């Protein structure tokens, strides 16, 4: 009788925004437009500092201007609504060339999505159940504790998958994602984005510019 295949002993944990999907620009624009209506200029530089390097966000600016907590909560809901509309009307948000890479990796490693996105935004970005069949688990904003750069989401993934940190690698695109992975004791490969192309990403296991380079880095991790 043929022997059963060996269980996969390593895992790849994928961020979504900027890694699996090209959604960072849409999220920036949703924040920018809502804030502009209240006199806040969310420049690209501020967005990088407040949303991608840290988890500060921009609502503190309105809080300092005297906006009450209930109004800030309403504006967050409006931001999320506009982002949902943008996701639902955009085309081709899944990173080009990604699905063949996921198909090649699925037979070699366990895979999960670990994202600060809400589940409905994740579904709108990719739009088809077939995409999610590449992953055995999905961890979203609703279930993952404190957002990145806190390590909560990655610690939850390790626990749910019953994997040790040395057997996993993370794919991220932002400084706060890298910080979250490192705080959880995980190796992290960073794939550069347009917004952060010149960021140094100190502490990353590798920094790559495209999917070809990413696949080489993943091959090296899986072969080690």
C-alpha positions in Angstrom: 0.0 0.0 0.0 1.2 3.5 -0.7 2.4 5.4 2.4 0.4 8.3 3.7 1.9 11.7 3.0 3.9 13.2 5.9 2.1 16.0 7.7 3.4 19.5 6.8 5.9 20.6 9.4 6.2 24.3 8.6 3.7 27.2 8.2 3.5 30.5 6.3 1.4 33.2 7.9 0.3 35.8 5.5 -0.7 39.4 6.1 -3.4 40.7 3.8 -3.3 44.4 3.0 -0.3 45.1 0.9 0.7 41.4 0.7 -2.2 39.3 -0.5 -4.2 42.3 -1.8 -3.5 45.7 -3.2 -5.8 47.5 -0.8 -3.5 49.9 1.1 -4.2 52.8 -1.2 -8.0 52.4 -0.8 -7.8 52.4 3.0 -5.6 55.5 2.9 -8.1 57.3 0.6 -11.0 56.4 2.9 -9.2 57.8 5.9 -8.0 60.8 4.0 -11.4 61.8 2.7 -13.3 61.5 6.0 -10.6 63.4 7.9 -10.4 66.1 5.2 -14.1 66.9 5.9 -13.1 67.8 9.4 -10.0 69.9 8.6 -7.3 67.2 8.9 -4.8 66.8 6.1 -3.8 63.2 6.1 -0.7 63.3 4.0 1.0 60.1 2.8 3.8 60.8 5.3 1.3 61.1 8.2 -0.4 57.9 7.0 2.9 56.0 7.0 3.8 57.3 10.5 0.3 56.9 12.1 -1.0 53.7 10.3 1.9 51.7 9.0 4.8 52.4 11.4 2.5 52.7 14.5 -1.1 51.9 15.4 -1.7 55.5 16.4 -4.2 56.2 13.7 -5.4 59.8 13.0 -8.4 60.1 15.3 -6.2 61.5 18.1 -6.0 64.7 16.0 -9.8 65.2 16.2 -9.8 64.1 19.9 -7.3 66.9 20.6 -9.7 69.3 18.7 -12.4 68.4 21.2 -14.4 65.8 19.3 -16.3 63.5 21.7 -15.7 59.7 21.7 -19.2 59.0 20.2 -18.5 61.3 17.2 -15.1 59.6 16.7 -16.8 56.2 16.7 -19.3 57.5 14.1 -16.5 58.7 11.9 -14.8 55.3 12.1 -18.0 53.6 11.0 -18.2 56.1 8.1 -14.6 55.4 7.2 -15.3 51.7 7.2 -18.4 52.2 5.0 -16.5 54.2 2.4 -13.7 51.6 2.4 -16.3 48.8 1.9 -17.7 50.7 -1.1 -14.2 51.2 -2.6 -13.4 47.5 -2.1 -16.7 46.4 -3.7 -16.2 48.6 -6.8 -12.5 48.0 -7.4 -11.3 45.3 -9.7 -8.3 42.9 -9.4 -7.3 43.6 -5.8 -5.7 40.2 -5.3 -2.0 40.7 -6.0 -1.2 39.6 -9.6 0.7 36.3 -9.8 -0.1 35.5 -6.2 -2.6 32.6 -6.7 -0.1 30.4 -8.6 2.4 31.0 -5.8 -0.1 30.1 -3.2 -0.9 26.9 -5.1 2.7 25.9 -5.2 3.2 26.6 -1.5 0.0 24.9 -0.3 1.5 21.4 -0.8 4.7 22.4 1.0 3.5 24.3 4.1 0.5 25.0 6.2 -0.9 28.5 5.5 -3.0 31.0 7.3 -4.1 34.6 6.9 -3.3 36.9 9.9 -4.7 40.4 9.3 -5.9 43.5 11.0 -8.7 43.7 8.4 -12.3 43.0 9.3 -13.6 39.7 7.8 -16.1 41.5 5.5 -13.3 43.7 4.1 -11.2 40.6 3.5 -14.0 38.9 1.6 -14.6 42.0 -0.5 -10.9 42.3 -1.4 -10.7 38.7 -2.8 -14.3 38.1 -3.7 -14.3 34.4 -4.2 -14.3 31.3 -2.0 -11.7 29.6 -4.1 -9.0 32.1 -3.0 -9.6 31.2 0.7 -9.3 27.5 0.0 -5.5 27.9 0.0 -5.6 28.6 3.8 -6.5 26.4 6.7 -7.2 29.3 9.0 -8.0 33.0 8.9 -7.5 35.4 11.8 -9.1 38.8 11.4 -9.6 42.0 13.4 -12.7 40.6 15.2 -10.9 37.7 16.9 -7.2 38.6 17.2 -7.0 40.8 20.3 -4.9 44.0 20.2 -3.9 45.0 16.7 -0.4 45.0 15.3 2.3 46.0 16.4 1.0 44.0 19.4 1.8 40.3 18.8 -1.7 39.0 19.8 -2.8 38.0 16.3 0.4 35.9 15.6 0.3 34.4 19.1 -3.3 33.4 18.5 -2.3 31.8 15.1 0.5 29.8 16.7 -1.8 28.5 19.4 -4.6 27.6 17.0 -2.3 25.9 14.5 -0.4 24.3 17.4 2.9 25.4 15.8 6.1 26.6 17.4 7.5 29.9 16.3 10.7 28.4 14.8 8.6 26.4 12.4 6.7 29.4 11.0 7.5 32.4 8.8 5.4 35.6 8.4 5.0 37.6 5.2 4.4 41.3 5.9 4.7 44.7 4.2 4.7 47.2 7.1 6.9 48.1 10.0 4.1 47.5 12.5 3.5 44.0 11.0 7.2 43.3 11.2 7.2 44.4 14.8 4.2 42.2 15.6 5.9 39.2 14.1 9.1 39.7 15.9 7.3 40.3 19.2 5.8 36.9 18.7 9.2 35.3 18.1 8.6 34.8 14.4 10.8 35.2 11.4 9.4 37.8 9.0 9.9 38.3 5.3 8.9 41.8 4.1 7.7 42.5 0.6 8.2 46.1 -0.2 5.3 48.3 -1.2 5.1 51.6 -3.1 4.5 53.6 0.1 7.4 52.0 2.0 9.8 51.2 -0.7 12.7 52.9 1.0 12.0 51.9 4.6 14.9 50.0 6.2 12.9 47.1 7.9 15.6 46.4 10.4 15.1 42.9 11.9 13.4 41.3 8.9 14.7 37.8 7.9 14.6 39.0 4.3 13.3 42.1 2.4 12.1 41.4 -1.2 10.7 43.5 -4.0 8.5 41.1 -5.9 6.9 37.6 -5.8 9.8 36.0 -7.6 12.1 37.1 -4.8 9.5 36.2 -2.2 9.3 32.6 -3.5 13.0 32.3 -3.3 12.9 33.4 0.3 10.1 31.0 1.2 12.0 28.2 -0.6 15.0 28.9 1.6 12.9 28.8 4.8 11.1 25.6 3.8 14.4 23.9 2.9 16.2 24.8 6.1 
